[in-house]
Amino acid sequence: MLEPFKERIYVTRPVFPTIDEVTEKLRDIWAAKWLTNNGPQHTMLERELTDFLKVPCLSLFNNGTIALIVACQSLRLSGDVITTPFTFAATPHILNWNNITPIFCDIDAETMNIDADKIESMITPQTTAILAVHVFGTPCNVEKIQEVADRYGLRVVYDAAHAFGVELGNRGIGTFGDISMFSFHATKLYHTVEGGALVMKDNHVKQRIDLLKNFGIKNEEEVVMPGINGKLDEVRAAIGRIMLNYVESERRKRIRLHEIYNEEFADVEGLTLMPKVAADVKLNYQYYVVRVDEKIFGRSRDFVYDELRNYNVYARKYFHPLCSEFTCYRQLNSSRAENLPIANVVGQQVLSLPMYGDLDEDTVRKICAIIKSFRR
């Protein structure tokens, strides 16, 4: 009989810099006497992230949600925007905050991303854009999405909250579409405690975005558009500069944990593992996700989720319920279950398992053994 862990094992844990590294950066901030509004830490982090992510232009934000709201404003989106129901709540919410109706498209059964082959059939005269999500860091079918968007004159925005550092064909994932958003929340592979960024193709778009995130203020006497406060402060920018040095080592640790999960679950019938990607894709390994097929595994995803807690393992049901099931969206025609057959199945099966660099390999093997013991 496997014993419960003595301490709780959570689905993730933030990567912490050393207190000495933070103290050193704080001394720089205190010496500069500059806490916000495009200070030196902010300016340097924008430059460093632009290089790291291999993107033309980047604008820092206080969080990814505000960044996505501004992205819609900067592209002047309106009417309907086609998106996925299998995502975090912020994705459709930012459309709602822009008085845009989210139109939910079903997902691909393997990648769990929006099904690019189903987008075209959902386009109407009211459609102005496609908002796709690189779910769990797996790239969307960016070529097909862009092909459809170009044919109908639509904008393409990517929610890349899960995809920091992901590359496709040696291109940063943020170079696809019109604008991409990255989240720098504390639970991500890379973080600024709280924060985010928009990446875009040219400096003219960046200039508009920079105005929008600072109340539309052009100078001391000119306010040229109705903006919002989306600025990232110097303290978090400084922490972000430190955390860039941790990304690759954290990624390598997670690759090893992914390998262990895959080894342990390889022959377990009823568990579908993370999708394999093409050789030209560089993943960040931020999450490890399994899908539990109750008919084959003999236990439901919810059983596994609940029973793991008895062993002090706190997995997460990402993403359940679907956004289309929220009370604020369920009245939409696109939210009807018969329109989202794959998403509804996946939403009942997906379980995100503990994944962070400091997780002990023996702990991962024990988690796998516990899950395998549930099978009937």
C-alpha positions in Angstrom: 0.0 0.0 0.0 1.4 3.4 -1.0 1.6 5.9 1.7 0.4 9.5 1.3 3.1 12.2 0.9 3.9 13.9 4.2 3.6 17.3 2.6 1.3 18.6 -0.1 2.6 18.3 -3.6 1.0 21.0 -5.7 0.6 21.2 -9.4 3.3 23.8 -9.6 5.5 26.0 -7.5 7.1 29.4 -8.4 10.8 29.6 -9.3 12.4 31.9 -6.8 15.6 33.9 -7.5 18.0 34.2 -4.6 17.3 36.9 -2.1 20.8 38.3 -2.7 20.0 38.7 -6.5 16.8 40.6 -5.7 18.5 42.8 -3.1 21.2 43.8 -5.6 18.6 44.8 -8.1 16.6 46.7 -5.5 19.7 48.7 -4.6 19.9 49.8 -8.3 16.3 50.9 -8.2 16.7 52.8 -5.0 19.8 54.5 -6.4 17.9 55.5 -9.5 14.9 56.6 -7.5 12.6 55.5 -10.3 9.8 53.0 -9.5 7.6 53.0 -12.6 6.9 54.7 -15.9 9.5 53.2 -18.2 12.4 53.3 -15.9 15.8 51.7 -16.7 14.8 48.2 -15.5 11.7 48.2 -17.6 13.6 49.5 -20.7 16.3 46.9 -20.3 13.9 44.0 -19.7 11.9 44.9 -22.9 15.1 44.8 -24.9 16.3 41.5 -23.3 12.9 39.8 -23.8 12.7 41.0 -27.4 16.0 39.1 -28.0 15.1 36.1 -26.0 11.7 35.6 -27.6 13.1 36.3 -31.1 10.4 38.9 -31.8 10.5 42.3 -33.6 8.8 44.4 -30.9 7.6 43.9 -27.4 5.6 45.9 -24.8 5.6 45.0 -21.1 2.4 44.9 -19.1 1.4 44.5 -15.5 -0.4 41.2 -16.4 -1.4 39.2 -19.4 -5.1 39.9 -19.1 -4.7 43.7 -19.3 -2.3 43.0 -22.2 -4.9 41.1 -24.1 -7.6 43.7 -23.5 -5.2 46.3 -25.0 -4.4 44.0 -27.9 -8.0 44.0 -29.0 -8.2 47.8 -28.6 -5.0 48.3 -30.6 -6.4 46.3 -33.5 -9.9 48.0 -33.2 -11.6 44.6 -33.0 -15.4 44.5 -32.7 -18.4 42.2 -33.4 -17.5 38.5 -33.1 -14.2 36.9 -32.5 -13.7 33.1 -33.0 -11.9 31.5 -30.1 -11.6 28.2 -28.1 -13.7 27.1 -25.1 -10.7 25.1 -23.8 -8.7 27.8 -22.1 -8.4 29.9 -19.0 -11.2 32.2 -18.2 -9.3 35.3 -19.2 -9.3 34.5 -22.9 -13.1 35.0 -23.5 -13.3 37.6 -20.7 -11.1 40.0 -22.5 -13.4 39.8 -25.5 -16.4 40.6 -23.3 -14.6 43.5 -21.8 -14.2 44.9 -25.3 -17.9 44.4 -26.1 -16.9 41.6 -28.4 -18.9 38.3 -28.6 -16.7 35.2 -28.2 -17.6 32.5 -30.8 -16.5 29.1 -29.5 -14.9 26.8 -32.0 -14.3 23.1 -31.2 -10.8 21.8 -30.6 -8.4 19.3 -32.1 -8.6 16.0 -30.3 -4.8 15.6 -30.2 -3.3 19.0 -29.6 -6.3 20.4 -27.7 -5.8 23.6 -29.5 -8.6 25.3 -31.6 -9.4 23.1 -34.6 -8.1 25.2 -37.5 -10.1 23.1 -40.0 -13.4 24.2 -38.3 -12.8 28.0 -38.1 -13.8 28.8 -41.7 -17.3 27.4 -41.3 -17.9 29.8 -38.3 -17.0 33.0 -40.1 -19.9 35.5 -40.6 -20.0 39.2 -41.7 -19.7 40.1 -38.0 -16.4 38.2 -37.5 -13.3 40.4 -37.1 -10.6 38.1 -35.7 -9.4 34.8 -34.5 -8.2 34.5 -31.0 -6.3 31.2 -30.7 -4.5 29.7 -27.7 -1.2 27.7 -27.7 -2.7 25.3 -25.1 -0.1 23.9 -22.7 2.6 25.4 -24.9 1.8 23.2 -27.9 1.8 25.5 -31.0 -1.5 26.0 -32.9 -1.8 25.2 -36.6 -0.5 28.7 -37.3 -0.2 28.2 -41.1 -3.8 27.1 -41.5 -5.1 29.8 -39.2 -3.3 32.5 -41.1 -4.5 31.1 -44.4 -8.1 31.4 -43.3 -7.6 34.8 -41.8 -6.0 36.2 -44.9 -8.8 34.8 -47.1 -11.4 36.6 -45.1 -9.5 39.7 -44.0 -9.4 38.8 -40.3 -6.9 39.7 -37.6 -5.1 36.9 -35.7 -4.3 37.2 -32.0 -2.5 34.5 -30.1 -2.9 33.9 -26.3 0.6 32.5 -25.7 0.3 32.5 -21.9 1.6 28.9 -21.9 4.2 29.3 -24.6 7.1 31.4 -23.3 10.2 30.4 -25.2 8.4 28.1 -27.5 9.8 28.1 -31.1 8.5 26.8 -34.4 11.0 26.3 -37.2 13.5 28.4 -35.2 11.0 31.2 -35.1 9.8 32.6 -31.9 6.1 31.6 -31.4 5.3 35.3 -31.0 6.2 36.1 -34.6 3.0 34.5 -35.8 -0.3 36.4 -36.2 -0.8 40.1 -35.7 -0.2 40.2 -31.9 0.7 37.6 -29.3 0.3 37.8 -25.5 2.7 36.2 -23.0 1.9 35.9 -19.3 4.5 36.3 -16.7 2.4 35.2 -13.7 4.3 33.6 -10.8 3.2 30.1 -11.7 4.7 30.2 -15.2 8.1 28.9 -16.4 9.2 32.5 -16.6 7.7 35.2 -14.4 8.0 38.7 -13.1 5.8 37.8 -10.1 2.9 39.3 -12.0 3.2 40.6 -15.5 2.9 40.0 -19.2 3.7 41.3 -22.6 2.4 41.9 -26.1 4.6 41.2 -29.1 3.9 42.6 -32.5 5.5 43.0 -35.9 6.3 46.6 -36.2 7.1 49.7 -34.1 4.0 51.6 -35.2 1.7 49.1 -33.5 4.0 49.1 -30.5 3.7 52.9 -30.2 -0.1 52.6 -30.2 0.0 49.9 -27.6 2.4 51.9 -25.4 0.0 54.8 -25.5 -3.0 52.6 -24.7 -1.3 51.0 -21.6 -0.5 54.5 -20.2 -3.9 56.2 -20.3 -3.4 57.4 -23.9 -0.9 60.0 -22.6 1.4 61.2 -25.3 3.2 63.9 -23.3 2.5 66.2 -20.3 -0.2 68.1 -22.2 -1.6 65.6 -24.7 -3.9 62.7 -24.2 -4.5 61.2 -27.7 -6.8 58.2 -26.9 -8.7 56.6 -24.1 -6.2 54.3 -22.5 -5.8 52.1 -19.4 -3.1 51.6 -16.8 -1.2 48.5 -17.9 2.4 49.5 -16.9 4.9 47.1 -15.3 6.8 48.7 -12.4 10.6 48.7 -11.9 10.6 46.1 -9.1 8.9 43.4 -11.1 10.9 44.3 -14.2 14.1 43.8 -12.2 12.9 40.4 -10.9 12.1 39.6 -14.5 15.6 40.4 -15.6 16.9 38.0 -12.9 14.5 35.3 -13.9 15.6 35.2 -17.5 18.8 33.6 -16.2 16.8 30.7 -14.7 14.6 29.8 -17.8 16.9 27.3 -19.5 17.9 25.5 -16.4 14.3 25.2 -15.3 13.3 24.0 -18.7 16.0 21.3 -18.6 14.8 20.0 -15.2 11.2 19.9 -16.5 12.3 18.0 -19.7 13.6 15.2 -17.4 10.4 15.1 -15.4 8.4 14.9 -18.6 10.6 11.9 -19.6 9.8 10.1 -16.4 6.1 10.7 -16.6 6.2 9.4 -20.2 8.2 6.3 -19.2 5.9 5.5 -16.3 2.7 5.9 -18.3 3.8 4.6 -21.6 2.0 1.3 -21.4 -1.0 2.3 -19.2 -4.1 1.8 -21.2 -6.7 4.6 -20.8 -4.2 7.4 -20.3 -3.5 9.7 -23.2 -0.2 11.6 -22.8 0.9 15.0 -24.0 0.9 15.2 -27.8 4.1 14.6 -29.7 5.2 17.6 -31.8 7.2 18.0 -35.0 11.0 17.9 -34.8 11.2 21.6 -35.6 9.2 22.6 -32.5 11.0 23.7 -29.3 8.7 23.3 -26.3 9.0 24.8 -22.8 7.6 21.8 -20.9 5.7 24.1 -18.6 2.9 21.6 -18.0 2.5 17.8 -17.9 -1.0 16.7 -18.8 -2.7 13.4 -19.1 -6.2 12.5 -20.3 -8.1 9.8 -18.5 -10.5 7.7 -20.5 -12.9 6.2 -18.0 -14.1 3.4 -20.3 -10.6 2.1 -20.7 -8.8 3.2 -17.5 -11.7 2.0 -15.3 -11.8 5.3 -13.3 -12.9 8.7 -14.2 -10.7 11.8 -14.3 -12.6 13.1 -11.3 -12.0 10.0 -9.4 -8.2 10.3 -10.0 -8.3 14.0 -9.1 -10.2 13.3 -5.8 -8.2 10.2 -4.8 -4.9 11.9 -5.5 -5.8 14.5 -2.8 -6.0 11.6 -0.3 -2.3 11.1 -1.1 -1.5 14.8 -0.7 -1.1 15.3 -4.5 -3.0 18.4 -5.7 -3.4 18.1 -9.5 -5.7 20.5 -11.5 -8.5 19.9 -13.9 -7.2 22.3 -16.6 -9.6 23.4 -18.2 -12.8 22.4 -16.4 -15.4 23.6 -16.8 -15.1 24.8 -20.3 -15.5 28.5 -20.8 -18.5 27.8 -22.9 -20.1 26.4 -19.7 -19.7 29.6 -17.7 -23.0 31.2 -16.9 -22.0 34.4 -18.8 -21.4 32.4 -22.0 -23.6 29.3 -22.0 -26.5 31.2 -23.7 -24.4 31.6 -26.9 -25.3 29.3 -29.8 -21.7 28.4 -30.2 -21.6 27.2 -26.5 -24.1 24.4 -27.1 -22.6 21.0 -26.3 -23.5 19.6 -29.8 -21.3 22.3 -31.4 -18.3 21.4 -29.2 -18.2 17.6 -29.1 -14.4 17.2 -28.8 -14.0 20.0 -26.3 -16.7 18.5 -24.1 -15.0 15.1 -24.1 -11.5 16.5 -23.4 -12.8 18.8 -20.7 -14.0 15.7 -18.8 -10.7 13.9 -19.2 -7.8 16.3 -18.7 -5.7 16.3 -15.6 -2.6 18.5 -15.1 0.0 16.8 -12.9 2.7 18.3 -10.6 5.4 19.9 -12.7 8.2 22.2 -11.5 12.0 22.0 -11.6 12.5 21.3 -7.9 10.2 18.3 -8.0 12.1 15.2 -7.0 12.3 12.4 -9.6 11.3 9.8 -7.0 8.3 11.9 -6.1 7.2 11.9 -9.8 7.6 8.1 -9.9 5.6 7.7 -6.8 2.8 9.9 -8.2 2.8 7.7 -11.3 2.6 4.6 -9.2 -0.3 6.0 -7.2 -2.2 6.8 -10.4 -1.5 3.4 -11.9 -2.8 1.8 -8.7 -6.2 3.3 -9.4 -6.7 1.5 -12.7 -9.4 -1.1 -12.8 
